[in-house]
Amino acid sequence: MKKYILFILFLSISSALLQAKEPVKNGKGYSCPLACPPLLNGGFGELRANHFHAGLDYKTESVENKPVMSVADGYVSRVSISPSGYGKLLFIAHPHTGETSVYAHLNGFAPKIDSLVRNYQYKNQTFSCDIRFSADSIRVKQGEFVALSGNTGGSAGPHLHFELRDTETEDFINPAVYKMGIMDNVSPKFFTLKIYPQRNEGILNGSQTTKKIPLTTNAQGISRFTSPTELTAWGKIGLGIKAYDYANGTANTLGINTISLEVDGKEIFRYRNDRFKTADNRYINSFIDYDEYKRSGEFIMKSFVDKGNLAGFFENVANQGILNICEERVYPVRYIISDAYGNKSMFSFNIKGRKTAIAPSAEKCGIRMPFDVDNRFETEQVRVEIPKNTLYNDICFEYATEKSEKFYSDYYQIHVDNVPLHQFFNIAIKLNDKTIRDTSKLYALRSDAKNRTQPYVGKVENGFYTFKARDFGKFVIKTDTVAPKITPLSFSNFAAAPFISLKITDNITGVASYNGYIDGKWVLFEYDLKTSTIKYLLRKEEIGRNKNHKFRLVVRDLVGNETAFEKTFWW
């Protein structure tokens, strides 16, 4: 209810009052999107699960409904609404710069935007939507109120997520290069060095196993080993670091903009993330040590490039960034990391070349799958098709089966889940001889080494259940015959809180759709996936007042199981 009261409050604020103070502009003419002090929760290029953070997260003083202003003259080009991800999302195109500003996790839009969005939602009977507008539909001025900050979608707390995108290519651009009101003279910090002897080709301190070494960074931005460390090596060695950036006025960790690795005074690897393409986002799983992330949750940024990593982040890369220790001498190594504001930190150390025999691995590769070709694995029970450039490196494919009498297929271990994939691959699993009353209720369940599960819905074809997955793991075919659950949360005391809210859940395949009706007419329930709640604000102009109303809600899951809830209420 609070957000609606504040929304009405902002309707009464005149445009002159909102723009009374001249916006502070940067080199490209953009102003800050918020009136409150510009402090960051998150930065551009931060490492997240399966993606790079594509913008700046502005703090909103731990509250919702802060007025959000357009950073420049332009027009509303798009509105997208989803119960997850970005939540309520606003795009404003700026033809004079060739860029589009993006505002996410919003609670609501300015009236002239909101009215068009609501009309679309009611016309199409949907909460989730993606609406495109022409250049002459909704014009806005710099500093004009366009939205309210919030916590919608996948947001973990109140803030404003702000992005800049190239209008033509839709590339993500680091807003920090334009400052955007942020003050930052704090240098990044190193935390860990990790060393990777290359399989059958390198050795470190007499071993072919990887090694993690903690680091300490002083106030001048100079780092060193936390304790005395001697490194000897021979052959091919890869390096990686754990590091974070910081900014004034906040303890939040931010992303690193540039990483430079030098050996013998020459740069052999450079990572720079000032902008990136949507298609490059998932390359984060190749840039980081994915196995380390899966095991410990730590983000180690590799300073060598996998053969299948085609992202545009890398410059001056020699031999994929791999060190070749082939002389018995000292190899001076230096890292330089920096943020978008030019703050830098350095870490220098030595690796001593010591000639050592490298024993080849006894492990044999039965099924080799190159990263740069289409790969196929097939038995009588399962088919696996992995498209070209889905893998980041060649793999020795692993496969195992486990008998199941309980479900509609055996278990199939399709490689190992600590190997990342860039895109979906195809799986077909043979159904067993158990009688299946309704094949539409079938689904595939994937589990990983930590027993975390994920459902996939596909179809039956010639005795096989076929579907697409984006991660390796253990798969089995099951049925979902359990309908979603509906739990009323607010259905009384409308004088204090004039809205209806319910919780909708489905713990197997998940909620696919929901529709609410009052007196036989569809009404707009807003959906927040992270809390599994839907909410409708009672409106006199939509349902009338001072009478009994009949409410009906229908929720369906991904395989078609359906639940209905009905109730009569007075309002």
C-alpha positions, 0 to 999 in steps of 0.5 A, spaced: 500 500 500 505 504 501 508 504 494 501 506 491 500 512 497 507 515 495 505 514 487 499 519 488 504 523 492 508 524 486 503 526 482 502 532 486 509 534 485 510 539 479 515 538 474 518 545 476 519 542 483 522 536 480 527 540 476 528 546 480 535 544 481 540 544 475 542 537 474 549 536 475 552 533 468 558 529 466 562 529 460 556 526 455 551 531 458 548 525 463 545 527 470 545 522 476 538 518 476 537 520 483 536 526 488 539 522 494 546 521 495 549 517 489 552 511 493 553 504 490 551 497 492 554 494 485 558 496 479 559 495 472 562 488 470 561 485 477 562 477 477 555 474 478 552 467 477 552 466 469 553 473 468 557 480 468 553 485 472 551 490 466 550 497 470 551 501 477 546 499 483 545 506 486 543 505 494 536 508 495 537 509 503 534 502 504 527 504 502 523 504 496 519 509 492 525 514 491 523 519 485 527 516 479 529 522 473 531 521 466 539 522 465 538 526 459 532 528 454 529 523 450 523 518 449 521 512 452 522 506 447 521 500 451 517 498 458 518 490 460 515 487 466 517 481 469 516 477 476 523 475 476 530 478 473 529 486 472 522 486 475 519 493 472 524 496 467 524 502 463 528 504 457 529 511 455 533 512 448 537 519 447 538 520 440 543 525 441 548 520 444 546 514 441 545 511 447 539 508 451 539 509 459 535 503 463 532 503 470 530 497 473 527 494 479 522 499 479 516 500 483 512 504 478 512 509 472 510 516 472 503 517 470 504 518 462 508 512 462 503 508 467 497 509 463 499 506 457 502 500 460 496 498 464 492 499 458 496 494 454 496 489 460 489 489 461 488 489 453 492 482 453 490 480 460 498 479 462 502 482 468 509 480 464 510 484 458 515 487 453 512 493 450 516 498 445 514 505 443 515 509 437 520 516 438 514 520 438 509 516 444 512 519 450 518 524 450 521 526 456 526 531 459 533 531 463 531 531 470 524 529 469 520 524 474 519 518 470 519 512 475 519 510 483 525 506 485 523 499 488 525 492 489 521 488 484 524 482 480 530 478 482 532 484 487 535 482 493 534 489 497 531 496 495 536 500 490 536 503 483 539 498 477 542 503 472 544 501 465 547 505 459 546 501 452 548 502 445 542 504 442 543 500 435 547 494 438 544 494 445 551 493 447 552 494 455 556 500 456 559 502 463 556 508 466 562 509 470 566 512 464 561 518 465 562 518 472 554 519 473 555 523 480 559 517 483 566 519 487 571 514 487 578 515 489 579 508 492 584 503 489 582 495 488 584 490 492 588 483 491 586 477 495 588 471 492 593 468 487 591 462 484 596 458 480 594 453 475 600 448 472 597 446 465 595 438 465 601 434 463 605 440 461 607 444 467 609 443 474 609 448 480 613 446 486 614 439 484 606 438 483 601 438 478 596 441 482 593 448 483 595 452 488 591 458 492 596 463 496 592 469 500 595 476 499 595 482 503 594 489 500 596 496 503 593 503 503 598 505 497 595 499 493 601 495 493 600 487 495 604 482 497 604 474 499 601 474 506 606 470 508 613 468 505 612 464 499 617 461 494 615 459 487 618 454 483 616 452 476 617 449 469 613 448 463 606 452 462 603 455 468 596 459 468 595 465 473 588 467 476 586 472 482 581 474 486 580 481 487 575 487 488 574 494 487 571 499 492 568 506 492 567 512 497 562 512 502 560 504 501 563 497 504 560 494 498 565 490 493 565 492 486 568 489 479 574 490 476 575 494 470 582 492 467 587 487 469 594 487 466 599 481 467 606 482 465 612 477 465 619 480 464 616 487 463 612 485 457 604 484 457 602 477 456 594 478 458 589 484 458 582 484 460 578 490 460 570 491 461 568 498 459 562 495 454 560 488 452 555 484 448 549 480 451 552 474 447 558 475 451 555 475 458 555 467 459 563 467 457 563 469 465 563 462 466 570 461 462 573 467 465 572 465 472 575 458 475 568 455 474 570 449 478 572 453 484 566 457 484 562 451 484 566 448 490 567 454 494 563 460 491 569 464 490 570 468 484 577 467 481 579 471 475 583 467 470 589 471 466 589 466 461 583 465 455 580 458 454 580 456 447 572 456 446 572 463 449 570 468 444 568 474 448 571 481 446 574 483 453 581 481 452 587 484 449 594 483 448 594 476 449 600 472 448 600 464 448 593 465 451 596 468 457 600 462 459 607 463 462 612 458 459 617 457 464 623 454 460 629 457 463 632 456 469 632 463 472 627 468 475 621 470 472 619 477 474 611 477 474 607 483 475 599 484 476 596 491 475 588 492 476 584 498 476 577 501 476 573 505 471 576 512 475 583 510 474 585 508 481 590 502 481 593 497 485 599 492 483 602 486 485 609 483 483 612 477 485 617 472 482 617 465 479 624 461 479 625 456 473 627 450 476 627 444 470 623 438 473 621 432 469 613 432 468 610 425 469 604 424 464 597 423 467 595 416 467 588 418 465 586 416 459 580 419 454 575 415 452 571 420 448 574 426 446 569 432 445 573 438 441 570 445 443 569 447 436 565 442 432 558 439 433 559 433 438 554 427 439 554 421 444 549 416 443 547 409 446 540 405 446 538 409 452 540 416 451 542 421 446 546 427 447 548 433 442 552 438 444 553 444 438 559 447 436 562 452 441 558 450 447 564 448 450 569 452 452 575 447 452 576 440 449 573 435 454 574 427 455 566 426 456 564 422 462 557 418 462 554 413 467 547 410 468 544 408 475 538 403 475 531 406 477 525 402 479 521 408 482 521 413 476 520 413 468 527 412 466 534 410 469 538 416 472 543 418 467 550 422 469 551 426 463 558 429 464 560 433 470 557 439 473 563 443 474 564 444 467 560 450 464 556 450 458 555 457 453 549 455 450 543 449 451 544 442 448 539 437 447 538 430 451 533 425 449 532 419 454 529 413 453 522 412 457 522 405 461 516 400 460 512 403 466 505 405 464 504 412 463 497 415 464 499 422 461 505 423 458 504 431 458 505 430 466 512 428 464 519 432 466 526 431 466 529 433 473 537 435 473 541 434 480 548 436 481 553 434 486 550 438 491 543 435 490 541 442 487 535 440 482 532 443 476 526 441 472 526 441 464 520 440 461 520 437 454 516 432 449 515 425 448 518 423 441 518 415 439 519 413 446 524 418 448 523 424 452 527 430 449 529 436 452 534 442 452 539 443 458 544 448 459 548 444 465 551 438 465 549 433 471 545 427 473 538 426 469 532 422 470 525 423 468 519 423 473 512 426 473 508 432 476 501 431 478 501 435 484 497 442 482 500 449 485 498 451 491 494 458 493 494 461 500 490 467 501 494 472 505 490 479 505 482 478 504 480 483 510 480 490 513 480 493 506 479 500 510 487 499 512 489 496 506 485 496 500 488 490 496 488 482 495 494 478 496 495 471 495 501 466 495 502 462 489 507 456 489 509 450 485 515 446 488 516 441 482 516 444 475 514 451 477 508 456 476 507 457 469 501 462 469 496 465 473 489 469 472 485 473 477 478 475 476 473 479 480 465 479 478 468 475 472 472 480 469 480 479 469 484 484 474 491 485 474 495 482 479 502 484 480 507 478 481 513 477 485 517 471 484 522 471 490 516 472 495 511 468 491 506 473 492 501 476 487 497 483 489 491 487 486 490 494 489 482 494 489 480 500 484 473 503 484 473 504 477 474 497 475 470 493 480 465 498 483 464 499 491 459 497 497 457 491 494 459 483 494 464 481 489 466 474 487 473 473 486 476 467 482 484 465 481 486 460 477 494 458 477 497 453 472 504 449 473 509 448 467 506 441 465 498 443 466 496 442 473 491 447 475 488 450 481 482 454 482 481 459 488 474 462 489 472 467 495 466 472 496 468 479 499 465 485 501 468 492 499 
